[in-house]
Every structure is written in structure tokens, then in C-alpha cells.
């Protein structure tokens, strides 16, 4: 099992809109691609003192690395672009890939 983790820091002035958009639009669109079997959205409770905004981890589970790579090469660019267009510099994201052992 492969975990694709997207960590996002979102400005507080758009945080609630972003949460709603993630739950109602973005995550369903990612899941509709068929590359993932489940997902979770978690809020980080411990923040760095100099950090602004709130940090979230959105986790998607894929059966194998081939499925994730196909998602990243086909569907991900369009979906990532939509979030950049909507939130621009009010959002920063980085991605990690982990394998269940």
C-alpha cells in the first residue's frame, strides 16, 4: 500500500473556504480518478511559533506505486492547477510518498 501525503499550509483568511472546497470538490475529484482506495484529511495540532496559517495533511492510499505514478502523470497536474488558481499564494503545499511496511 502506498500513501500519498499532501501537506498544505493555508492562510487563515481563506481557511474555511479551503476546507469546504477540499471536502466538497477537490478530494471527491481526486477520488473519482480511481487511483486511490481511501483518503483522510487531518489538521496539524502542533504549529511552529513563526508559522502563519494552519497546516493540514491530506492522505490518499493507492494499491501500488504504478497507480500513484499514473495519477501523478495524468490527473494530478490539472487538479493541482485548480488549487493554485483558486488560492494562489495563500496556500503552500509539499508532497511525500510513503510505503506501508
C-alpha positions, 0 to 999 in steps of 0.5 A: 500500500502506498500513501500519498501525503499532501501537506498544505499550509493555508492562510487563515483568511481563506481557511474555511473556504479551503476546507469546504472546497477540499471536502466538497470538490477537490478530494471527491475529484481526486477520488473519482480518478480511481487511483486511490482506495481511501483518503483522510484529511487531518489538521496539524495540532502542533504549529511552529511559533513563526508559522502563519496559517494552519497546516493540514495533511491530506492522505490518499492510499493507492494499491501500488506505486504504478497507480500513484505514478499514473495519477501523478502523470495524468490527473494530478497536474490539472487538479493541482492547477485548480488549487493554485488558481483558486488560492494562489499564494495563500496556500503552500503545499509539499508532497511525500510518498510513503510505503506501508511496511 
